[in-house]
């Protein structure tokens, strides 16, 4: 199987895992964002360590990669904290829209950091998918008039930066589990002091939901890291919008939410853009351009 197809498969799996994560985070109830973030990363840390111990895929030994690992970890941590902060203080749909800016930022950062060329049709297709997400989420005019909205936008930007550096590290010889391990360790260390000062007691079901959220986050993190290892961002980032479709399905079956007509139109637009991206990249490859 070609690397591009693997990248698409991994990013769709990642989108499904992150949709599940958001569902479990919502089910966990009213808890501080830092507390939710700590549990999210703690489970990923345990899984990454187990894989590293089994496979022995530790640090490559390239000292110049350390700075990129730190940037990726810091950007990812800021992205998670900003996302949870926005979710706790904004209408969920508005916060989700800001979080889904990350694939768009991946395209931009890949151009500047990875020097990946972007063709006009690819820009138009990604923009089309983003417009489709707006039909689903229907942001209010006040979305950029509150501090929480700006913080949510920062979360989407830093998540895009983190994914870009994950691909860069893959190209420089670092293994996915090691990148996730460093990121999760960094996040847990940074959030632990805040957790100790702001800890809220939890019942058994809240603990279970947060552990499940962490498990799904681990799957999503490994998936997104593997995806950008296997294919350039310009070819696969549009498929990350499938998370919106998965979230709609979970919302219907778990919370009884029924999408309106605009949302269904948005689903159609996103699916159409994904197909167009697939056909464009195939045609480009066959043409040898």
N, C-alpha and C positions, 0 to 999 in steps of 0.2 A: 504493500500500500504506500502511495506517495506521501511525502511529508506534509504536503498541503492538506490532504484529506485527513491525515491524523490530527493536524492542527485544528481543523474544523470540528472534528469529533470531540477533541478535548475541550474546546471552548464551549460547545453546547452542553457537555456534561457539567462543566464548571458553572454555566448559567443556571442549570437545574439545581445544583447543590446550593448556590447562593440564594435561589428563590426559596428553597427549603429552610435555609438559615434564617432568612427574614421572617418566615412564618413562625419558626420556633422562638425567635427573639420577641415577636409580638405576643405569642402565647405566654411568655415568661412574666409578663405584667410590668408594673411600674417599678423599675430598678434603675440605679444610676448608670449612665452610659459607660463609665469606666469599668464598672463591675461586669457589665455584659461583654465589653471588649476583652477583659482579662480572661474570662472563661472561653471566649471564642478562640483566643490564641493559645491558651493552655492545652487544649485538646490537640490542636495542630502541632504544638511543640512535642507532645508525647508521641504522636504518630510519626513525625519527622525523625525523632531520635531512634525509634524502633526500626525504621527503614534504613537509617544510616548505619546502625549497629549490625543489621542483617547483611546489607550490601557492601559496607565499608566504603561508601562513596563520600568521603569527607572532603576537606578543603583541598583544592587543586595545588596549593603551594605557591600560587602566583600572588606575590605581595601587592602588586598593583591592583588586584581585584578587591582588596579590603575596602578601599574608599567607595567602590561601587556597591559593595554589600551593605555598607553603612547608609549610603544614600537610599538604596532600595528599601531598607528596613525602616528608616526614618520616614520616608514618604508613605510607605504602607501603613505605618502606625498612625500618622496624622490623618490619612484617608479614612481609616476605621473610626477614629475618635470623632472626626468631623461628621461622618455619616450618621453615627449613633446620636450625636448631639442634635443634628438637624431632625432626625426621626422623632426624638423626644420632645421637640419644641415647635414643630411645624405640622401642617397637614401632611399625612404620610405620602400622598401622591406628589406633592410639591418636592418633598425631600427625595423621593425616588427619582424624579426627573433630574434633579441636580446630580445624583449619584450616577445616572446613566450618561452623563457627559464624559465619563472616563474613556470609553472607546474613541470618542472624537479627539480627546486630548492625546491618546496613544498615537493616532495618526500624525498629529502635529509634532509631538516629541520625537517620534521615530524619524521624521524628516530632519530634525536638527541634531539629534544625538546619534542615530544609527546611519544617517545619510541615505535612508531609503527613499527612492524616487516615488513620487505620487503622480499618477496620471489624472487628468481632468475627469474622465468617466468615474474613476474610483472616488474622487472627492464628491461628485454629484450623488453617487449611490449611498455613501455614508451619510451625506446630508439628508437624503431622502428617508433613510431609516430613522434618523434623529427626528425628522418632522413627523414620521409615523408615531413615534413614541409620544410626541406632544399631543396628538389626537387622543391617545389613550389616557394620558395623565392630566391633560387640560389644566395647566398651571394658572394660578390666579395672578392678576396684575401686581399684587403686593409681594410677589415672591422675591424680588430683589430690593425690597424696601425694609427688610429686617436683618439684624445681625446674624440670625440663625441661617437665613438664606445664603448670605455671603460665606458663612462657614461651611454650609453644605456644598456650595460651588467649589470652595477650596478642597473639600474632600474628593470631589470628582476629579479635579486637576491633579492632586497628589496621587490618587490611585492610578491615573493614567501614567504619571511619571514612574511609579513603582513598577508597573507592568513593562514599561519600556526598558528599564534597567534590568528586569528579570531576563529579558531577551538578550540584552547586551552581555550579561554574565554567562548565559548559556553559550553564546558565541565565543566567550573567552575561557571556556572549559569548566565552568562550575556546574555541578549537578543540581537538578531541581530540588530534591529532598534537602540538600545542604542549604540552599537559598531559603527555603521555607523554614528550616530549623533556626537559622540566624535571625530571620525576620520575626519568628514567633518568640524566640528568646529575648530579642531586643524589646518587643512590645510588652512582654510580661514584666520585664525588669522596669520599664518606664512606668507602667500602670500600677505596679504593686504598691508603691507608697500611697498613691491616691486611694487605692482600694482599702488599705488599712485604716485610713482616716475617714472614709466615706462609706464603709461597709453597711449594707442593709440586710438584716436577717431574711432568709428565704425558707419557704416550705419545701417539702420533698418534690412536688410537681415542678416548682420553679427551677430547682436544681436539675431535674431531669431534662426540662426543656432547654436550659442553657447548655447542658452537656451535649444534647442532640444538636443544638445550634453550632456548637464548637466542632462536632463531628462533621456536619455538613460544610462548615467553613473550611475545614481541613481538606475535604474532597474538592471544594471549589478552588482553594488555593493551589493544590497540586495540579488541578486541571488547567487553570489559567497559566500557570508557570510552564507546564508541558506544551500548551498550545503555542505560546510565543517562542518556545524553543524550536518548534517544527515548521513554522511559517511566518512570513513577514506580517506585521500588523495591518498593512494596507489590504491584505488578502483575506484576513479572517476576523478582524475586529467587529465587522458588521454583524456577525453571528452572535455576538454577546447580547444583542438586543432580544434574543430569544428568551432571556430571563423574564421579560415583561409578559410574554405569553404563558410561561410556566407559572408566574405569579398569579395571573388571571385565573388559571385552572385551579390552583390551590385555594385561591380566595373564594371561588365558587363552592368547592366541596368542603372546605374547612370553616369558612366564615359566612357562607351563604350570600356572597357578593355576586351580583349579576351585571356584567359589563353592558354599557349602553351602545347605541348605534355608532357613535363616533369611535368608541373603543374597538368595535369590530372592524371598522374601516382602517383603523390604525394597525390592527393585526395583519390585515391584508396587505397594507403598504410595506410593513416590515418583512413579511414573507416574500413579497415581490422583489424588494431590494436585495434580499439574501440570494434569491435565484439569479437576479441580474449580475451580482458580484461573482457568483459561481460560474455563470456562462461567460462573462467577460474574461475572467482569469484563465479559463480553459481555452478560449479562443486565442488569447494572447500567447499562451504557452505553445499551442499548436502552430501559431504563426511564426514562432521563434523570435518575437520582438520583445 
